[in-house]
Amino acid sequence: MIFNTTFVFHDAEILSNWCQQWLAYVQALGWPGERNLNSTEYQVVKRFMTLLIEMEDFSTIQYSWSWSEFVNLLKTLCQRTMFQAEKEKTSIQLLGLLEASGMSFDYLWLMGLDDKTLPSTPSPNPFLPYYFQKKYQFPQASAEREYIFSQELLKQLMASSQHVVLSHARYDADKECRPSSLITPIPLEKISQEEKLVEKNIEQSYLERFSDIQAPMVGNHESIRGGVSIVQQQALCPFKSFAYFRLHANTVSIPIDVPNALTRGKAVHHALDFFWKKVKTSQQLHHFSTIELDSQIEEAVLFAYKICHIDNAFFASIEKIRLKKLLREWLALRKKTRVF
């Protein structure tokens, strides 16, 4: 591929010139490709072009930029730019609190509004003076700022739909969750009579409880072996001890057709044993031609895999090829060293 475009990189240029040079460079390399872009790819390219235009705002900070400075700036902006491809509209959307702010909904359900989520815990920047952050209301600078921000955010979200449901979990694992102080003034919706009836039926339903914690006594026909390990396993886990010593429950082996390392090792052993029982001497090995040696190796491999049964024909054929190659390498090494 031959490019007619000429690129001249000066010591310093303004950002707009570097952006044009960059576009000419990547387009000469064939970016974004000859095929038609799908929807997501087209949006990515469009967002990247917009990013190049936004880079010109940095000219107010520094007039002239070197090539390395331009590349570092472009790389940093690409890493920090949030991008989410537009998808087809769906009836249900899952959004964060900040994502949902400013949007309108037919129905809105705000979940997880416990006292640890709203307002969020303040986390001031450790590298800036705290009084400075608190004075100018930096994000997460203080509890007062987070309370006011969360209060305004909740008001905005509740005004974004005529049907709003607020909820929070009762428990988070084994910890009880309390509602956020911002939603406690809102009265709870009364439960309908049908829901009360369902809850009442569930509470009144009879559940049979059966405690099965005592194993049957050892019969005269049972022979239990294990010695001190019985007491040790019983102290660690009574059920595991009962399952192992009384029920003889062992680990279930995973069925697999692929020959394991032990089977492959046995095949190598049987193949070499068969080969050296026929060849016996170093002189006989050196007198073999390549065709005769391959014939002897073939015979040894067939004998080995006749003894080591491998049900899967596909893996057996692969292992035969592997074993033939291995025997050729070993026998070639034996010819060079003459060690028997």
PyMOL commands that set and color helices and strands:
alter all, ss='L'
color gray80, all
select helices_A, chain A and resi 15-28+39-60+67-80+97-100+130-135+143-158+193-204+228-236+238-245+261-279+282-287+290-307+313-337
alter helices_A, ss='H'
color red, helices_A
select strands_A, chain A and resi 108-110+164-166+171-172+175-176
alter strands_A, ss='S'
color yellow, strands_A
deselect
rebuild
show_as cartoon
